Amino acid sequence: MSKILVVDDEIGIRELLSEILKEEGHQVSVAENATQARAMFMTDRPELVLLDIWMPDIDGVSLLKEWASSGLMTMPVIMMSGHGTIDTAVEATRIGAYSFLEKPVALQKLLSTVSAALRDQSRDSTREPVYVTLGKTETALNLKRKCEALTKTSVPVLFLEAPGSGADQCARLLKHVNKPWVVISGPREYELKCEQLVEISRDGVMFLRDIGTLEKSQQLDLVAKWGSLKEAGIRLIASSTTRLSGLVSQNQFDIRLYELMSETIVNVPPLKDRIDDVIEISKAVLFHKYPAKSFSVAALNTLRSHDWPANLSQLSAVVLSSAQFAVGEEIGVNDLTQVLENAAQEISLEASSWDFEKDYRSAREMFDKQYLEYHLAKEGGNMSRVANQAGIERTHLYRKLKQLGIKTSRKNEDSN
């Protein structure tokens, strides 16, 4: 049984769809407009939404955009319209809608589409909210506008960020629905996938995470394959935590690859440049994992006034940790205190324990190793909790641990 939200301004259609879906064993709630849909979405947390395009207050496509840009659309949304056009369907699926149904909706088409959407949703257990574009500051809105504009193009994009600012999330906004999404994380992963780059990415998107860490030979290989990748309909997206122009001047990055990737450059702002968005982001992070819990006003003010040197990844980790340790449903300042102290200790860099004469790549690997070893010890080797604490996908965590040569105890990996 799945929780389904039906949003349509016509009472007859709402009741008919609700009756059909309930007969199939689903738990159904209904809303007659976008205002009701917003409220029910926050309280019911549906696993699928059937959303009418034409409504009296706010149209369905605008509501879809709102959910997508706020990072909360982690369920499939099926659009419905009695006045559907190809352009509308394309626009909705580009934003992230799973499918498009024309009214009157044929019974078999409805059931097969709902079944397929729920089946695909259950397979996609790694779907995560995109908190990076959430917020109302001009900085957040500007980033959101840039990402929305980029979804309408196929040009290469380079996201520049301070570590943890959300370049990965921005990149995921450019994924093609039901098309390949290939992530290359560093030299070792490039080496594993380099022979099949075209085949595994055809008609999809390839995301080169922190492209500046690629070996010079791998950069040259990517330049050589560039024409084939473009011919195969593959969009190239990359992120970098350092200015590639600086690496070019040091002969550590190929100038031709720099020219190809820098056609469109987007700076992903650190949290210090959008501190007024911290409260909204914190609420969204908490709601996604712990919908029954909330922060007190004082706790939210504490989060807003805190320094976030590790940016969005650190904020997410603190929010989730405080929720885990809080006894009641309201998270107060006391619940945050110890978590914030631990977070400060994790990212404090004592000069005596760091060799700043190392090159950037080696220094970063040193930090990553100590950071992950700390969390593994803290969580007793439980990989799920470490992934939550670090704010990274579990599959990427396994790859990172292997890359850094960190051994784990299998018997503790999934214990609670």
C-alpha positions in Angstrom: 0.0 0.0 0.0 1.3 3.4 -1.0 0.3 6.9 0.1 -1.0 8.9 -2.9 -2.0 12.5 -3.1 -4.5 13.5 -5.9 -4.6 17.2 -6.7 -7.5 18.4 -9.0 -10.0 21.2 -8.9 -12.8 19.1 -10.3 -14.6 17.2 -7.5 -15.8 14.5 -9.8 -12.3 13.6 -11.0 -10.9 13.7 -7.4 -13.5 11.3 -6.2 -13.2 9.0 -9.2 -9.4 8.7 -9.0 -9.5 8.3 -5.2 -12.1 5.5 -5.4 -10.1 3.7 -8.1 -6.8 3.9 -6.3 -8.3 2.9 -2.9 -9.7 -0.2 -4.6 -6.1 -1.0 -5.6 -5.2 -0.9 -2.0 -3.6 2.6 -1.8 -4.0 5.2 0.9 -5.4 8.3 -0.9 -5.7 11.9 0.1 -7.2 14.6 -2.1 -6.7 18.4 -2.6 -8.7 20.8 -4.7 -6.0 23.4 -5.2 -2.3 24.1 -4.8 -2.7 25.7 -1.3 -4.3 22.5 0.0 -1.8 20.4 -1.8 1.1 22.2 -0.1 -0.4 21.5 3.3 -1.2 17.9 2.7 2.3 17.3 1.1 3.9 18.5 4.4 1.7 16.5 6.7 1.0 13.3 4.7 4.4 12.9 2.9 2.9 11.1 -0.2 4.9 8.5 -2.1 3.3 9.6 -5.4 1.3 12.7 -6.5 -1.3 13.0 -9.3 -1.2 16.7 -10.1 -3.6 18.6 -12.4 -2.0 21.3 -14.5 -4.9 23.7 -14.7 -6.0 24.9 -11.3 -7.6 28.2 -10.1 -5.0 29.5 -7.7 -1.6 28.2 -8.9 -1.1 26.0 -11.9 0.4 22.5 -11.5 3.6 23.2 -13.4 4.3 26.1 -11.1 3.7 23.9 -8.1 5.9 21.2 -9.6 8.7 23.8 -10.0 8.3 24.9 -6.4 8.7 21.3 -5.1 11.6 20.6 -7.4 13.5 23.8 -6.6 12.9 23.4 -2.9 14.5 20.0 -2.9 11.5 18.2 -1.5 10.3 16.4 -4.6 11.7 13.0 -3.7 8.5 11.2 -5.0 7.2 10.7 -8.6 4.7 13.3 -9.8 2.3 12.4 -12.6 0.8 15.4 -14.3 -2.8 15.5 -15.6 -4.6 17.8 -18.0 -7.6 17.9 -20.2 -6.0 20.5 -22.3 -2.6 18.9 -22.6 -0.1 19.8 -25.3 3.2 18.3 -26.2 5.0 21.5 -25.0 3.3 21.2 -21.6 4.3 17.6 -21.3 7.9 18.3 -22.3 8.1 21.2 -19.8 6.7 19.1 -17.0 9.0 16.1 -17.6 11.9 18.5 -17.9 11.2 19.9 -14.5 11.0 16.3 -13.1 7.5 15.0 -13.6 7.5 11.2 -14.0 4.8 11.1 -16.7 1.8 12.9 -18.2 -1.8 11.8 -18.5 -4.5 13.3 -20.6 -8.0 13.6 -19.1 -10.3 11.8 -19.2 -7.8 9.4 -17.9 -8.2 5.8 -19.2 -8.4 3.3 -16.3 -5.7 1.0 -17.6 -3.4 3.8 -18.5 -3.8 5.3 -15.0 -3.1 2.0 -13.2 -0.1 1.1 -15.4 1.4 4.5 -15.0 0.9 4.6 -11.2 2.3 1.1 -10.9 5.4 1.9 -12.9 6.0 5.1 -11.0 5.8 3.4 -7.6 8.0 0.5 -8.9 10.7 2.8 -10.2 10.5 4.9 -7.0 11.2 1.8 -4.8 14.2 1.0 -7.0 15.6 4.5 -6.7 16.5 4.5 -3.0 19.3 7.0 -3.5 17.0 9.9 -4.5 17.8 12.8 -2.2 16.4 16.3 -1.9 18.2 19.2 -3.5 18.6 21.7 -0.6 21.2 23.8 -2.3 18.6 26.0 -4.2 16.4 26.3 -1.2 16.1 29.8 0.3 14.8 33.3 -0.3 17.9 35.4 -0.2 19.0 37.0 -3.5 22.0 34.7 -3.5 19.8 31.6 -3.3 17.3 32.9 -5.9 20.1 33.8 -8.3 21.6 30.3 -8.0 18.1 28.8 -8.6 17.6 30.9 -11.7 20.9 29.9 -13.1 20.2 26.2 -12.6 16.7 26.5 -14.1 18.2 28.3 -17.1 20.8 25.5 -17.6 18.1 22.8 -17.7 17.0 24.3 -21.0 20.5 24.0 -22.6 23.0 21.2 -23.3 26.2 23.2 -22.9 29.0 21.9 -20.6 28.8 23.4 -17.1 31.5 23.9 -14.5 30.3 24.4 -10.9 32.9 26.1 -8.6 32.5 25.7 -4.9 34.1 25.8 -1.5 33.9 22.1 -0.3 30.4 21.1 0.9 28.6 24.1 -0.7 26.4 21.9 -2.9 27.9 21.6 -6.4 26.8 17.9 -6.5 23.2 18.9 -5.8 23.3 21.6 -8.5 24.6 19.0 -11.0 21.8 16.6 -10.1 19.3 19.3 -11.1 20.5 18.9 -14.7 19.9 15.1 -14.9 17.7 13.9 -17.7 14.6 12.0 -16.7 15.0 8.2 -17.5 18.4 8.8 -19.1 21.9 7.8 -18.0 23.5 9.7 -15.1 27.2 8.8 -14.8 29.3 10.1 -12.0 33.1 10.1 -12.2 34.7 10.7 -8.8 38.4 11.1 -9.1 41.3 9.4 -10.9 40.6 5.9 -9.8 37.0 5.9 -11.0 37.9 7.5 -14.3 40.4 4.8 -14.8 37.7 2.1 -14.2 35.2 3.7 -16.6 37.4 5.4 -19.2 37.0 2.6 -21.9 33.2 2.7 -21.7 32.5 6.4 -21.2 30.5 6.8 -24.5 28.5 3.6 -24.1 27.5 4.0 -20.5 26.6 7.7 -20.8 25.0 7.8 -24.3 22.1 10.4 -24.4 22.6 11.2 -20.8 24.7 13.3 -18.5 28.3 12.7 -17.2 29.2 14.4 -14.0 32.9 14.8 -13.3 33.1 15.4 -9.6 36.1 17.6 -8.6 37.5 17.5 -12.1 40.8 19.1 -11.0 41.8 15.9 -9.2 42.1 14.0 -12.5 45.5 12.9 -13.6 47.0 14.9 -16.5 46.9 11.7 -18.7 43.2 11.4 -17.9 42.5 15.0 -18.8 44.2 14.4 -22.2 42.1 11.3 -22.6 38.9 13.2 -21.9 39.9 15.9 -24.5 40.5 13.1 -27.1 37.1 11.6 -26.4 35.3 15.0 -26.4 34.0 14.7 -30.0 32.7 11.2 -29.5 30.9 12.1 -26.3 29.2 15.1 -27.9 28.2 13.0 -30.9 26.6 10.5 -28.5 24.4 13.2 -27.1 26.3 13.3 -23.8 26.2 16.4 -21.7 29.4 17.1 -19.7 29.1 18.7 -16.2 31.9 19.1 -13.7 32.6 20.5 -10.3 35.8 21.8 -8.8 36.8 23.0 -5.3 39.8 24.9 -6.7 40.1 27.4 -9.5 41.1 25.5 -12.6 42.8 28.5 -14.1 45.3 28.4 -11.2 46.0 24.7 -12.0 46.4 25.6 -15.6 49.1 28.2 -14.7 50.9 25.5 -12.6 50.7 23.1 -15.6 48.5 20.7 -13.5 45.4 21.0 -15.7 45.2 20.8 -19.5 44.3 24.2 -21.0 42.2 22.6 -23.8 40.0 20.8 -21.2 39.7 24.0 -19.2 38.5 25.9 -22.3 36.0 23.2 -23.1 34.6 22.9 -19.6 34.6 26.6 -18.8 32.0 27.5 -21.5 29.5 28.1 -18.6 30.8 28.6 -15.1 28.5 28.8 -12.1 29.8 29.7 -8.6 28.0 27.8 -5.9 27.9 30.2 -2.9 29.0 29.1 0.6 26.6 29.3 3.4 28.3 32.4 4.8 27.0 34.3 1.7 23.4 33.2 2.3 23.2 32.8 6.1 19.5 33.9 6.1 18.7 30.7 4.3 20.0 28.4 7.0 16.7 28.2 8.9 14.7 27.2 5.8 17.3 24.7 4.8 17.5 23.2 8.3 13.7 22.7 8.4 13.8 21.0 5.0 16.7 18.7 5.9 14.9 17.7 9.2 11.5 17.2 7.5 12.9 14.8 4.9 14.4 12.4 7.5 12.3 13.1 10.6 9.0 14.6 9.6 7.5 14.3 13.1 10.3 16.4 14.7 10.8 20.2 14.7 13.2 22.8 16.0 12.4 25.3 18.7 12.7 28.9 17.7 15.8 29.3 19.9 17.4 26.2 18.2 16.8 27.7 14.8 18.4 31.0 15.8 21.4 29.0 17.1 21.7 27.3 13.8 21.5 30.6 11.9 24.1 32.3 14.1 26.6 29.4 13.8 29.6 29.5 11.6 29.5 26.8 8.9 33.0 26.3 7.5 32.1 23.0 5.9 28.9 24.6 4.4 25.8 22.6 3.5 27.3 19.2 4.2 28.1 20.3 7.8 24.7 21.9 8.3 22.9 18.7 7.1 25.1 16.5 9.4 24.4 18.7 12.4 20.6 18.8 11.8 20.4 15.0 11.4 22.6 14.3 14.4 20.6 16.6 16.7 17.4 14.8 15.5 18.9 11.4 16.3 19.9 12.4 19.9 16.9 14.5 20.8 14.5 12.7 23.2 11.3 14.6 22.3 9.8 15.7 19.1 11.1 19.3 19.6 14.8 19.8 19.2 16.1 22.5 21.6 19.3 24.4 22.0 20.6 21.8 24.5 20.2 19.1 21.9 22.3 21.1 19.5 25.1 22.1 21.9 27.1 18.8 21.9 26.5 18.2 18.2 27.8 21.6 17.3 30.9 21.2 19.6 31.7 17.9 17.9 31.2 19.5 14.4 33.6 22.3 15.4 36.2 19.8 16.5 35.9 17.7 13.3 36.7 20.6 11.0 39.2 22.5 13.2 42.6 22.3 11.5 45.4 22.5 14.0 48.6 23.8 12.3 50.8 21.4 14.3 49.0 18.4 12.9 48.9 19.4 9.3 51.6 19.7 6.7 50.6 22.7 4.7 53.7 22.3 2.4 51.9 19.4 0.7 50.2 19.9 -2.6 46.4 20.6 -2.5 45.4 17.1 -3.6 47.5 15.4 -0.9 46.3 17.8 1.8 42.7 17.2 0.9 43.1 13.4 1.0 44.7 13.8 4.4 41.7 15.7 5.7 39.2 13.3 4.1 40.9 10.4 5.7 40.9 11.9 9.2 37.4 13.1 8.8 36.0 9.7 7.8 38.1 7.8 10.3 36.6 10.0 13.1 33.1 9.3 12.0 33.7 5.5 11.6 35.0 5.4 15.2 32.2 7.6 16.5 29.5 5.4 14.9 31.1 2.1 15.6 31.6 1.3 11.9 27.9 1.7 11.0 28.0 2.8 7.4 24.5 4.1 7.2 25.0 6.5 10.1 28.4 7.6 8.8 26.9 8.4 5.4 24.1 10.4 7.2 26.6 12.2 9.4 28.9 13.1 6.5 26.0 14.0 4.2 27.1 11.8 1.3 25.6 8.9 -0.6 26.4 5.5 0.8 27.8 4.2 -2.5 30.1 7.2 -2.8 31.2 6.6 0.9 32.3 3.0 0.1 34.3 4.2 -2.9 35.9 7.0 -0.9 36.9 4.7 1.9 38.5 2.3 -0.7 40.2 5.1 -2.4 41.7 6.4 0.8 42.7 2.9 2.0 40.5 2.9 5.0 39.5 -0.6 6.1 36.1 -1.3 7.7 34.7 -4.1 9.8 32.0 -5.8 7.8 30.2 -7.1 10.8 29.5 -3.6 12.1 28.6 -1.9 8.8 24.9 -2.2 9.0 24.3 -2.7 12.7 21.9 -0.3 14.5 
